[in-house]
Amino acid sequence: MLLVADVGNTNVVFALFKGREIKARWRIATDPRRTGDEYAVWLLQLLAIEGSSREDIKQIIIGSVVPRAIHNLMVLGDKYFNVTPLVAGEDAADWGIDVDVDEPRSLGADRALNSIAAHEKYNSDLIIVDFGTATTFDAVDFNGAYKGGIIAPGINLSLDALVGKTAKLPRIAIQSPQSDSVIGRNTEDQMLIGVFWGYVAMMEGLIERMRGEIGRPAKVIATGGLAILFDEHTDIFDAVDPDLTLEGLAILAERAAG
């Protein structure tokens, strides 16, 4: 079986694959100081709960936007699974796509992995929207080449800034608005309207501008934790695919093993 680790700025998501099928997934807060031993105490118990053991893991691959976290995950693989992990974007796990931007090496692992998986699954011009700590919009052409994109503050990051820089505004949770009205009757509703509907308007506007610049029909694929929430309030997405980054890691591991 394959163990993948998707290291984001907020969380590390581990997933257990059998072929291309995800059998289990687990999430832990990202902390570059977390040692391989600490990961093992947590992860080996979760594997046991799923009825698996360390001996079942034949391959490990890491995709990370936090470089400092990679070393301890390498230690985890070598020490506890007797497997030297692949690192996405390096050596046998090279991206294998054309990164057609000014600074190809600056492309984040999550965005490259999304591009790889989306191209294999949807095979057209694509706009990929990933709702994470930051919200990214990526353009991938019909040949699978990464052409560039947009980085915007994530919605929770925007809300944290709003609450942190004001004296009286309360902390609220991001959720679906109770109505389609954009005229709030109290402070909490007005904040939710501003953050949520403002974000929807920003997202729809940027996607339309990207489509105009691409000049060909492009499918819009949404991924990340909040994709399903936003999909309920816009028809801009052609597909919602929450496991795109994990699937990109599985594709790279399969190519490396092949």
MOWO-V594261 format. One record per backbone hydrogen bond with DSSP energy under -1.0 kcal/mol. CO is the residue of the C=O (numbers start at 1). NH is the residue of the N-H. Records with the same first field share a line. If there is no record, write none. Layout:
CO->NH + NH
This chain:
1->58 + 59
2->17
3->61
4->15
5->63
6->13
7->65
10->30
11->8
12->28
13->6
14->26
15->4
16->23 + 24
17->2
18->21
21->18
24->16
26->14
28->12
31->34
35->39
36->40
37->41
38->42
39->43
40->44
42->46
43->47
44->48
45->49
46->50
47->52
48->51
53->56
54->57
59->3
60->86
61->5
62->88
63->7
66->69
67->70
69->73
70->74
71->75
72->76
73->77
74->78
75->79
76->80
77->81 + 83
86->62
87->90
90->93
91->94
93->89
98->146
99->101
103->106
104->107
108->112
109->113
110->114
111->115
112->116
113->117
114->118
115->119
116->120
117->121
118->122
119->123
125->219
126->140
127->221
128->138
129->223
130->132 + 136
133->154
134->132
135->152
136->130
137->150
138->128
139->147
140->126
141->144
145->141
146->100
148->139
150->137
152->135
154->158
155->159
156->160
157->161
158->162
159->163
160->164
161->165
163->166
186->190
187->191
188->192
189->193
190->194
191->195
192->196
193->197 + 198
195->199
196->200
197->201
198->202
199->203
200->204
201->205
202->206
203->207
204->208
205->209
206->210
207->211
208->212
209->213
210->214
211->215
219->127
220->238 + 239
221->129
222->241
223->131
224->227
226->230
227->231
230->233
239->222
241->244
243->247
244->248
245->249
246->250
247->251
248->252
249->253
250->254
251->255
252->256
253->257
254->258
